[in-house]
């Protein structure tokens, strides 16, 4: 009887635990966002900390972003090339690849790479500072941790992810053009002409806007988990894992609603 009761209650317990986790995440993220907005007015954050984070999050991430974007463009060219070979419409190869990369695959994949590298590192760094009581020391010195630690990271992630997406789009086009030339026997000029004639400016701008939103999601989630670490070094590890998972979920959910918004507003 007890075994049957346990089997019946297990789904209810799992549902309750998931609901509490989601409510805790949404509440914590909302409070973190409000704290950041309050700390930004007036804008008296540490500018040296801002430049340090811009360098650490942007400059040190461009290599992996460029490599990732290059292969995203190459893969899209190969996938689109199957249809192109069947129809003989070589001019559509660049348009199809550029459309997918600019509006969806570029921002999403680069955002996930950014989350795995920068977001996880940010959570670990803040979590370590909490565990070693450096954040408490800042408060003892009358220094607001949100203004000093979080705001520079918040701004850096939004700005650098948008800029890295622009750079990634360029390398995605290079990867697609080279792949069309070498593997699909479609001249690279034909590939680029398809992008130019397709007039993908709106898709490009929507992709950059999405990247900024993804940067916002990664920043809020990683800072929330970093500053709420409990349980020492093991707690830091759990926070990093939870932050990466939550940021990935946030990216896909945000992309879903942004896609609906962009279509309804006529942006694409």
ChimeraX attribute file (.defattr): number of C-alpha atoms within 10 A of each C-alpha:
attribute: neighborCount
match mode: 1-to-1
recipient: residues
	/A:1	6
	/A:2	7
	/A:3	8
	/A:4	8
	/A:5	9
	/A:6	11
	/A:7	11
	/A:8	11
	/A:9	12
	/A:10	11
	/A:11	11
	/A:12	11
	/A:13	12
	/A:14	11
	/A:15	12
	/A:16	12
	/A:17	12
	/A:18	12
	/A:19	12
	/A:20	12
	/A:21	12
	/A:22	13
	/A:23	12
	/A:24	12
	/A:25	17
	/A:26	13
	/A:27	12
	/A:28	17
	/A:29	20
	/A:30	15
	/A:31	14
	/A:32	21
	/A:33	21
	/A:34	12
	/A:35	15
	/A:36	19
	/A:37	15
	/A:38	13
	/A:39	19
	/A:40	15
	/A:41	10
	/A:42	8
	/A:43	12
	/A:44	11
	/A:45	19
	/A:46	13
	/A:47	12
	/A:48	10
	/A:49	17
	/A:50	20
	/A:51	14
	/A:52	14
	/A:53	22
	/A:54	19
	/A:55	14
	/A:56	14
	/A:57	24
	/A:58	22
	/A:59	12
	/A:60	12
	/A:61	18
	/A:62	19
	/A:63	13
	/A:64	15
	/A:65	25
	/A:66	21
	/A:67	14
	/A:68	20
	/A:69	30
	/A:70	23
	/A:71	18
	/A:72	26
	/A:73	31
	/A:74	24
	/A:75	17
	/A:76	24
	/A:77	29
	/A:78	19
	/A:79	14
	/A:80	20
	/A:81	26
	/A:82	13
	/A:83	14
	/A:84	19
	/A:85	14
	/A:86	9
	/A:87	10
	/A:88	12
	/A:89	11
	/A:90	22
	/A:91	20
	/A:92	22
	/A:93	31
	/A:94	30
	/A:95	23
	/A:96	20
	/A:97	28
	/A:98	31
	/A:99	22
	/A:100	17
	/A:101	26
	/A:102	28
	/A:103	23
	/A:104	19
	/A:105	20
	/A:106	28
	/A:107	33
	/A:108	22
	/A:109	19
	/A:110	25
	/A:111	31
	/A:112	20
	/A:113	17
	/A:114	25
	/A:115	29
	/A:116	19
	/A:117	15
	/A:118	26
	/A:119	30
	/A:120	26
	/A:121	17
	/A:122	24
	/A:123	29
	/A:124	27
	/A:125	17
	/A:126	24
	/A:127	30
	/A:128	21
	/A:129	17
	/A:130	20
	/A:131	20
	/A:132	13
	/A:133	12
	/A:134	15
	/A:135	21
	/A:136	16
	/A:137	14
	/A:138	14
	/A:139	12
	/A:140	10
	/A:141	9
	/A:142	9
	/A:143	14
	/A:144	16
	/A:145	17
	/A:146	22
	/A:147	21
	/A:148	18
	/A:149	20
	/A:150	28
	/A:151	26
	/A:152	23
	/A:153	27
	/A:154	23
	/A:155	17
	/A:156	25
	/A:157	28
	/A:158	20
	/A:159	18
	/A:160	24
	/A:161	32
	/A:162	25
	/A:163	17
	/A:164	26
	/A:165	30
	/A:166	20
	/A:167	15
	/A:168	30
	/A:169	28
	/A:170	17
	/A:171	22
	/A:172	31
	/A:173	28
	/A:174	20
	/A:175	24
	/A:176	29
	/A:177	26
	/A:178	21
	/A:179	25
	/A:180	25
	/A:181	16
	/A:182	11
	/A:183	12
	/A:184	18
	/A:185	13
	/A:186	21
	/A:187	16
	/A:188	19
	/A:189	14
	/A:190	18
	/A:191	28
	/A:192	20
	/A:193	15
	/A:194	21
	/A:195	22
	/A:196	14
	/A:197	12
	/A:198	16
	/A:199	13
	/A:200	18
	/A:201	15
	/A:202	16
	/A:203	20
	/A:204	23
	/A:205	16
	/A:206	21
	/A:207	27
	/A:208	23
	/A:209	18
	/A:210	26
	/A:211	31
	/A:212	22
	/A:213	22
	/A:214	30
	/A:215	28
	/A:216	22
	/A:217	26
	/A:218	32
	/A:219	29
	/A:220	27
	/A:221	30
	/A:222	32
	/A:223	28
	/A:224	24
	/A:225	29
	/A:226	29
	/A:227	24
	/A:228	16
	/A:229	24
	/A:230	16
	/A:231	10
	/A:232	13
	/A:233	15
	/A:234	10
	/A:235	18
	/A:236	25
	/A:237	18
	/A:238	15
	/A:239	24
	/A:240	24
	/A:241	16
	/A:242	17
	/A:243	29
	/A:244	24
	/A:245	15
	/A:246	19
	/A:247	26
	/A:248	22
	/A:249	14
	/A:250	18
	/A:251	24
	/A:252	15
	/A:253	12
	/A:254	15
	/A:255	20
	/A:256	11
	/A:257	10
	/A:258	17
	/A:259	18
	/A:260	11
	/A:261	13
	/A:262	14
	/A:263	10
	/A:264	10
	/A:265	9
	/A:266	9
	/A:267	13
	/A:268	17
